[in-house]
Amino acid sequence: MAVYTLPELPYDYAALEPVINPQIIELHHDKHHAAYVKGANDTLDQLAEARDKESWGAINGLEKSLAFHLSGHILHSIYWHNMTGDGGGEPLAADGVGDLADAIAESFGSFAGFKSQLTKAAATTQGSGWGVLAYEPVSGRLIVEQIYDHQGNAGQGSVPILVFDAWEHAFYLQYKNQKVDFIEAMWRVVNWQDVAKRYASAKERANNLLLAP
């Protein structure tokens, strides 16, 4: 079985300035994301050992650890590609992302309403977590999720397509304790092309994600 590996950044450390400074990007990717990758792999090894020994005393902790580290790895892998130094603004049909723009308007009433909801969800996360725009395959609509840690409070089957990291390690060196300022600044680097591709892929695979009435 393949193990999880740390993906390379799609840009250099300074690509998202001034919204995110190079030191944060380097520490966030090379240290924090790397730790989630290692944690997921280490937990898989521990689960394999538990199976071999038929020793299940730590199963609750191991399953929680796997969910925590694996979700951290997946969300961060999306996060890096959700951002670009040439991003920001609003998704528009003129930029080739009209389907995404229409879905946002249909699901939230307007782009302004969506932006306000995702901003508040990310900025008011208690402790550590994320604000996430996700495709929900049962209804076929977009929803905003407020995810605690990496895995709590997430809808089953929903596919994240835009993620705002609201953990302190994502912003504290630059924004101190002003999480809301960081989230507001994040809108200036959103890569709508990437989000639109994720939306299209999630819709295309919706029937394969789960069976629902």
SERO-336801 format. One record per residue: residue in three letters; z, y, x of N, C-alpha, C in turn. Coordinates in pm, whole numbers, padded with zeros to 5 digits, always signed. Each point is the difference from the previous one (the first is absolute). Example, Ala and Ser with C-alpha at 12.3 -4.5 7.8 and 13.67 -1.06 7.14 Angstrom:
ALA+00780-00569+01319+00000+00119-00089+00000+00120+00090
SER-00072+00105-00035+00006+00119+00082+00073+00109-00077
END
This chain:
MET+00000-00120+00084+00000+00120-00084+00000+00125+00088
ALA-00080+00098-00041-00005+00124+00075+00130+00078-00017
VAL+00040+00066+00105+00118+00087-00007-00048+00142-00028
TYR+00093+00085-00042-00034+00139-00029-00009+00077+00131
THR-00094+00093+00005-00019+00081+00120-00002+00148-00037
LEU+00039+00084+00094+00001+00144-00022-00143+00053+00007
PRO-00049+00062-00106-00137+00054+00004-00006+00126+00086
GLU-00116+00024+00059-00019+00122+00076-00012+00119-00095
LEU+00042+00116+00047-00019+00121-00079-00149+00034-00008
PRO-00046+00052-00113-00141+00038-00012-00031+00137+00061
TYR+00096+00060+00068-00016+00133+00062+00103+00011+00111
ASP-00007+00108+00078+00099+00017+00107+00126+00065-00056
TYR+00104+00004+00082+00130+00047-00047-00003+00144-00052
ALA-00091+00081+00052-00002+00142-00036-00093+00031-00117
ALA-00061-00101-00060-00106+00022-00099+00048+00066-00128
LEU+00129-00012-00031+00049+00051-00129+00079+00130+00015
GLU-00005+00060+00118+00066+00129+00016-00069+00106-00086
PRO+00073+00100-00050+00143+00024+00018+00088-00068-00104
VAL-00060-00078-00091+00081-00062-00105+00099-00099+00058
ILE-00044-00084+00093+00088-00095+00067-00026+00010+00150
ASN+00105+00024+00077-00020+00019+00143-00017-00133+00073
PRO-00059+00003+00121-00031-00124+00072+00121-00088+00030
GLN+00114+00061+00027+00119-00080+00033+00042-00087-00117
ILE-00008+00055-00122+00035-00078-00118-00097-00116-00019
ILE-00129+00028+00012-00099-00106-00016+00022-00111+00101
GLU+00024+00035+00125+00020-00101+00104+00123-00085-00028
LEU+00112+00064-00029+00124-00075-00028-00013-00083-00127
HIS-00059+00060-00102-00011-00066-00129-00085-00126+00011
HIS-00114+00011+00065-00091-00115+00012+00049-00099+00105
ASP+00025+00048+00120+00027-00090+00114+00138-00063-00004
LYS+00094+00064-00066+00137-00052-00004+00037-00054-00139
HIS-00008+00087-00102+00046-00041-00132-00093-00104-00064
HIS-00130+00029-00005-00092-00098-00058+00003-00129+00080
ALA+00004+00011+00131+00006-00120+00084+00123-00084-00031
ALA+00110+00066-00033+00124-00073-00032-00015-00080-00128
TYR-00074+00053-00098-00021-00075-00124-00089-00122+00024
VAL-00100+00016+00086-00086-00114+00035+00082-00109+00067
LYS+00082+00039+00097+00084-00098+00069+00099-00063-00097
GLY+00057+00080-00089+00096-00053-00095-00061-00103-00093
ALA-00123+00025-00045-00068-00096-00088-00027-00130+00073
ASN-00049+00010+00123-00028-00122+00078+00127-00077+00033
ASP+00105+00071+00037+00127-00065+00032+00057-00072-00123
THR-00012+00064-00116+00052-00061-00122-00078-00125-00037
LEU-00131+00002+00019-00081-00121-00025+00045-00114+00091
ASP+00031+00031+00126+00049-00102+00093+00133-00056-00048
GLN+00088+00086-00047+00130-00045-00048-00012-00085-00126
LEU-00094+00035-00086-00023-00080-00120-00057-00137+00036
ALA-00088-00004+00100-00053-00129+00046+00110-00088+00056
GLU+00092+00061+00074+00113-00075+00055+00090-00052-00111
ALA+00021+00083-00103+00083-00042-00113-00063-00119-00072
ARG-00132+00000-00015-00068-00112-00064+00014-00127+00085
ASP-00018+00014+00130+00008-00116+00089+00139-00063-00004
LYS+00101+00083-00009+00139-00048+00005+00059-00023-00139
GLU-00076+00033-00104+00053-00004-00136+00132+00075-00008
SER+00001+00118+00062+00120+00083+00006-00029+00130-00075
TRP+00056+00012-00121-00038+00110-00088+00114+00099-00025
GLY+00100+00000+00084+00113+00090-00020-00037+00147+00006
ALA-00105+00033+00076-00040+00140+00017-00124+00037-00080
ILE-00038-00083-00097-00128+00021-00068-00009+00135-00070
ASN+00108+00045-00065-00007+00128-00070-00029+00115+00095
GLY+00069+00000+00112-00022+00106+00099-00137-00007+00063
LEU-00049-00121+00024-00132-00015+00062-00111+00044-00093
GLU+00010-00034-00128-00102+00042-00095-00001+00153-00015
LYS+00118+00060-00003+00009+00146-00007-00058+00063+00126
SER+00029-00060+00116-00052+00052+00125-00152-00008+00005
LEU-00057-00110-00049-00145-00015+00000-00064+00107-00090
ALA+00056+00019-00119-00055+00101-00091+00008+00139+00062
PHE+00112+00032+00064+00021+00131+00060-00100+00027+00112
HIS-00008-00093+00095-00085+00023+00117-00149-00012-00033
LEU-00036-00096-00084-00141-00017-00035-00050+00118-00082
SER+00080+00045-00096-00040+00116-00079-00008+00125+00088
GLY+00093+00014+00094-00006+00112+00094-00128-00002+00081
HIS-00039-00118+00046-00124-00014+00077-00122+00036-00085
ILE-00007-00050-00122-00116+00025-00085-00010+00147-00039
LEU+00110+00060-00042-00003+00140-00041-00037+00091+00115
HIS+00053-00027+00120-00037+00082+00114-00147-00019+00038
SER-00051-00120-00013-00141-00025+00031-00091+00081-00092
ILE+00041+00018-00126-00074+00085-00093+00019+00148+00036
TYR+00123+00035+00032+00039+00139+00028-00088+00065+00107
TRP-00021-00069+00110-00078+00060+00110-00141+00034-00046
HIS-00060-00087-00078-00138+00023-00044-00009+00096-00118
ASN+00111+00021-00069+00002+00095-00111-00004+00145+00048
MET+00009+00022+00132+00007+00135+00054-00116+00027+00095
THR-00042+00125+00005-00103+00045+00093+00018+00149+00025
GLY-00034+00042+00120+00008+00142+00032-00099+00085-00076
ASP-00101-00064-00059-00102+00072-00079+00022-00017-00150
GLY+00120-00041-00040+00024-00032-00140+00058+00114-00080
GLY+00064-00039-00108+00066+00096-00086-00085+00042-00118
GLY+00050+00098-00071-00071+00051-00118+00013-00095-00118
GLU-00103-00001-00082-00002-00080-00123-00122-00092+00002
PRO+00012-00125-00046-00117-00087-00004-00103+00052-00100
LEU-00125+00011+00045-00104+00058-00083-00123-00090-00001
ALA-00072+00004-00111-00124-00078-00010-00099+00041+00108
ALA-00001+00129+00036-00093+00050+00102+00024-00064+00136
ASP+00120-00052+00021+00032-00064+00127-00016-00152-00007
GLY-00054-00050-00110-00023-00143-00013+00118-00080-00049
VAL+00103+00068-00052+00120-00070-00047+00025+00030-00147
GLY-00108+00013-00076+00011+00035-00140+00071-00104-00085
ASP-00019-00129+00031+00068-00104-00078+00151+00011+00014
LEU+00046+00026+00121+00143+00018+00022+00050+00124-00073
ALA-00073+00109+00009+00039+00124-00068+00011-00021-00150
ASP-00097-00072-00057+00003-00028-00144+00119-00087-00037
ALA+00030-00100+00083+00113-00089-00028+00132+00075+00005
ILE+00012+00092+00095+00122+00081+00010+00016+00086-00125
ALA-00109+00064-00042+00006+00086-00119+00034-00082-00125
GLU-00059-00119-00011+00026-00085-00117+00143-00052-00002
SER+00052-00036+00116+00133-00061+00007+00113+00102-00006
PHE-00025+00123+00049+00108+00097+00011-00027+00131-00075
GLY-00115+00010-00063-00032+00121-00074-00076+00103+00082
SER+00034+00010+00127-00066+00095+00089+00041-00031+00143
PHE-00076+00051+00095+00040-00016+00140+00132+00071+00026
ALA+00017+00117-00059+00125+00075+00020+00121-00079-00049
GLY-00015-00066-00114+00110-00081-00051+00030-00118+00090
PHE-00105-00065+00050+00018-00111+00095+00068+00048+00127
LYS-00048+00110+00057+00056+00052+00125+00148+00033-00017
SER+00034+00060-00110+00140+00036-00026+00087-00125-00010
GLN-00049-00104-00071+00079-00121-00017+00020-00074+00131
LEU-00107-00017+00079+00014-00071+00126+00086+00078+00099
THR-00014+00132+00001+00083+00083+00087+00148-00019-00034
LYS+00033+00008-00128+00140-00014-00042+00051-00141+00028
ALA-00084-00101-00026+00043-00138+00024+00033-00023+00147
ALA-00085+00052+00088+00024-00018+00143+00118+00084+00049
ALA+00006+00124-00043+00101+00092+00051+00140-00031-00049
THR+00013-00066-00115+00133-00028-00056+00043-00145+00018
THR-00074-00077+00080+00043-00137+00027+00139+00002+00060
GLN+00091-00076-00057+00137-00004+00049+00005-00082+00128
GLY+00046+00062+00109+00005-00070+00127-00139-00014+00058
SER-00039-00124+00031-00129-00026+00064-00098-00061-00099
GLY-00126+00038+00009-00098-00057-00091-00135+00068+00008
TRP-00078-00019-00105-00138+00046-00004-00035+00054-00138
GLY-00096+00091-00006-00069+00034-00122-00137-00063+00007
VAL-00041-00070-00105-00122-00081+00007-00087+00019-00124
LEU-00129+00020+00022-00099-00010-00107-00055-00141+00005
ALA+00008-00071-00112-00040-00141-00001-00092-00029-00119
TYR-00087-00097+00019-00084-00050-00108+00074-00115-00069
GLU+00018+00012-00131+00072-00100-00077-00102-00084-00077
PRO-00019-00129+00036-00114-00077-00049+00009-00045-00146
VAL+00117-00005-00057+00011-00045-00139-00060+00105-00095
SER+00035+00126+00024-00052+00109-00084-00127+00061+00056
GLY-00024-00021+00130-00115+00061+00065+00017+00148+00026
ARG+00125+00047+00001+00026+00142+00021+00068+00021+00134
LEU+00008+00125+00041+00074+00037+00120+00142+00038-00041
ILE+00096-00037+00082+00140+00035-00023+00061+00054+00129
VAL+00105+00077-00014+00080+00045+00114+00125-00084+00006
GLU+00031-00050+00118+00122-00078+00021+00090+00070+00101
GLN+00129-00007-00023+00099+00050+00094+00068-00122+00062
ILE-00036-00030+00123+00042-00126+00061+00119+00023+00093
TYR+00107-00072-00026+00117+00007+00088-00017-00096+00117
ASP+00046+00043+00118-00027-00073+00124-00152-00019+00010
HIS-00048-00124+00001-00144-00025-00001-00043-00080-00122
GLN+00096-00068-00064-00039-00100-00098+00070+00013-00135
GLY+00105+00079-00011+00073+00007-00126-00064+00094-00100
ASN+00011-00034-00128-00045+00084-00110-00152+00009-00009
ALA-00069-00105+00042-00146-00004-00006-00046-00093-00110
GLY-00104+00040-00072-00053-00083-00107-00072-00122+00054
GLN+00023-00115-00057-00066-00122+00044-00150+00009-00024
GLY-00079-00032+00101-00144-00001-00013-00067+00133+00027
SER+00077+00109+00008-00060+00130+00026-00048+00007+00145
VAL-00110+00071+00022-00062+00008+00132+00011+00144+00051
PRO+00074+00024+00107+00013+00137+00052-00131+00049+00060
ILE-00040+00122-00038-00123+00055+00056+00024+00133+00073
LEU+00112+00067-00029+00040+00121+00071+00151-00002+00015
VAL+00048+00011+00124+00144-00012+00024+00050+00120+00080
PHE+00112+00055-00044+00069+00107+00071+00132-00057+00053
ASP+00014-00004+00131+00121-00053+00062+00110+00105-00007
ALA+00110-00032-00068+00111+00094-00014+00124-00044+00077
TRP-00018-00094+00095+00109-00034+00090+00021+00116+00098
GLU+00124+00021+00044+00026+00111+00090-00077-00010+00130
HIS-00026-00123+00047-00071-00010+00128-00143+00052-00010
ALA-00051+00019-00121-00136+00050-00018-00010+00152+00018
PHE+00115+00071-00007-00010+00146+00000+00114+00074+00069
TYR+00114-00065+00029+00121+00073+00035-00014+00083+00127
LEU-00071-00051+00100-00013+00074+00127-00070+00134-00020
GLN-00079+00012-00103-00076+00123-00024+00052+00079-00119
TYR+00037-00069-00107+00039+00068-00123+00151-00002-00026
LYS+00075-00060+00093+00145-00013-00015+00032-00067-00134
ASN+00089+00061-00080+00039-00064-00127-00081+00051-00119
GLN-00110+00067+00027-00082+00057-00107-00110-00098-00040
LYS+00040-00107-00065-00096-00103-00040-00109+00056-00090
VAL+00037+00087-00092-00098+00054-00094-00108+00079+00072
ASP+00036+00071+00109-00100+00075+00076-00100-00094+00065
PHE+00048-00114+00048-00088-00098+00061-00096-00058-00105
ILE+00052-00034-00116-00085-00058-00104-00105+00101-00045
GLU+00038+00124-00015-00098+00103-00037-00109+00013+00106
ALA+00040-00009+00127-00097+00011+00109-00094-00120+00005
MET+00050-00116-00043-00081-00121+00006-00131+00012-00078
TRP-00001+00081-00105-00122+00015-00080-00114+00060+00081
ARG+00030+00061+00114-00103+00062+00083-00073-00102+00088
VAL+00051-00123+00007-00064-00100+00086-00041-00126-00076
VAL+00005+00002-00133-00039-00119-00077-00148-00030+00023
ASN-00028-00125+00031-00137-00047+00021-00052-00057-00132
TRP-00063+00084-00081-00043-00043-00133-00110-00105+00007
GLN-00077+00001+00106-00102-00104+00016+00065-00137+00012
ASP+00107-00009+00076+00071-00127+00015+00066-00042-00131
VAL+00062+00096-00068+00066-00030-00128-00103-00050-00101
ALA-00116+00064-00004-00105-00040-00094-00050-00141+00028
LYS-00014-00035+00127-00042-00135+00035+00104-00103-00043
ARG+00126+00033+00016+00107-00092-00041+00003-00015-00151
TYR-00024+00109-00071-00004-00005-00145-00114-00090-00047
ALA-00118+00019+00057-00116-00081-00038+00024-00147+00029
SER+00060-00030+00114+00027-00138+00037+00103-00063-00092
ALA+00105+00076-00035+00103-00052-00090-00058-00031-00138
LYS-00086+00087-00050-00064-00025-00130-00089-00124+00004
GLU-00074-00014+00108-00092-00112+00013+00072-00133+00004
ARG+00118-00001+00061+00074-00125+00015+00107-00019-00106
ALA+00005+00087-00099+00110-00001-00097+00014-00135-00069
ASN-00111-00061-00041+00007-00125-00074+00047-00115+00088
ASN-00006+00017+00131+00045-00103+00091+00145+00017+00042
LEU+00058+00116-00034+00136+00027+00043+00102-00076-00084
LEU-00024-00007-00129+00093-00070-00089-00066-00027-00133
LEU+00053-00095-00072-00047-00029-00135+00091+00071-00097
ALA-00059+00076-00090+00082+00073-00096-00069-00002-00136
PRO+00077+00005-00108-00059-00001-00134-00077+00129-00028
END
